[in-house]
Structure formats: C-alpha cells, structure tokens
Amino acid sequence: MHFLAGFVGGSATYGVLSRLGKPSVPLVLAAFLIVAGAWEIFEYINGIAYNHEGYRLDTLNDLVLGVSGAILACVVGLRRERQ
C-alpha cells in the first residue's frame, strides 16, 4: 500500500512540477516525505499503529516503501519526457 501511495503521490507531484516547467526529483521526494511523515505522526498520535513496540521499524518500512514508489514515479516521468 505504501509503495502504491508513493508512486501515485510522486506521479501527481512530478506531473504538477512538470507542467510548471520545474520537474525535480528532490522536490518530489521532499513533498512525499513531508506528507508521509505527517501521516505517520497522525497514525501514532491517534493510536492507529498496531504495535507500539515495533512502531519505529514499521515507520521505517513504510517510508522506505513510499520513497521507492516516489522514485519509480520520477523514473517513469523522466522517461516519458525523453520520448
């Protein structure tokens, strides 16, 4: 789920930046990390996390998967621009 969210969010962010004439992989990744970080904080504060003992590992896993999806979105965006 987090990989897909990263891909969709990364694609949308890359698309918006591309239309503005400023596609940037670091900006896409930064935007994703801000949203994902806010979500993880929301999850923790509201007790949505299933296991508080393993929460750090779960959060790290979620962020790695999400960033991977956002990177793939950037790769797809860059390849589409070259065509």
C-alpha positions in Angstrom: 0.0 0.0 0.0 2.8 2.5 0.9 4.6 1.7 -2.3 1.5 2.5 -4.3 0.8 5.6 -2.4 4.4 6.8 -3.0 4.0 6.1 -6.7 0.7 7.8 -7.1 1.7 10.8 -5.0 5.1 11.0 -6.7 3.4 10.8 -10.1 1.0 13.6 -9.2 3.7 15.8 -7.8 6.0 15.2 -10.7 3.2 16.0 -13.1 2.4 19.3 -11.4 6.0 20.3 -11.3 6.4 19.3 -14.9 3.5 21.5 -16.0 5.1 24.3 -14.2 8.3 23.7 -16.1 10.3 22.7 -13.0 10.3 18.9 -12.7 12.7 18.0 -9.9 13.3 14.6 -8.3 14.5 16.1 -5.0 11.3 18.2 -4.7 9.1 15.2 -5.5 10.9 13.2 -2.8 10.7 16.1 -0.3 7.0 16.5 -0.9 6.4 12.8 -0.4 8.4 12.7 2.8 6.5 15.7 4.2 3.1 14.0 3.5 4.3 10.6 4.7 5.9 12.0 7.8 2.7 13.8 8.7 0.7 10.7 8.1 3.0 8.6 10.4 2.7 11.2 13.1 -1.1 11.2 12.7 -1.1 7.4 13.0 1.0 7.5 16.1 -1.0 10.2 17.9 -4.4 8.6 17.1 -3.3 5.1 18.1 -3.8 3.7 14.6 -0.4 1.9 14.8 -1.0 -1.8 15.6 2.1 -2.4 17.7 3.7 0.5 19.5 6.8 -1.6 20.4 7.7 -2.2 16.7 6.4 1.2 15.6 9.9 2.5 14.6 10.6 -0.4 12.4 7.1 -0.2 10.9 7.5 3.5 10.2 10.9 3.0 8.6 9.5 0.2 6.4 6.5 2.4 5.4 8.8 5.3 4.5 11.3 3.1 2.5 8.4 1.6 0.5 6.8 5.0 -0.1 10.1 6.6 -1.2 10.7 3.7 -3.5 7.3 4.3 -5.1 8.1 8.0 -5.5 11.5 7.2 -7.1 9.8 4.9 -9.5 7.3 7.7 -10.4 10.2 10.0 -11.1 11.9 7.5 -13.3 8.7 7.0 -15.3 8.2 10.7 -15.5 11.8 11.3 -16.8 11.5 8.5 -19.3 8.1 9.9 -20.6 9.7 13.4 -21.0 12.5 12.0 -23.1 10.1 10.4 -25.6 
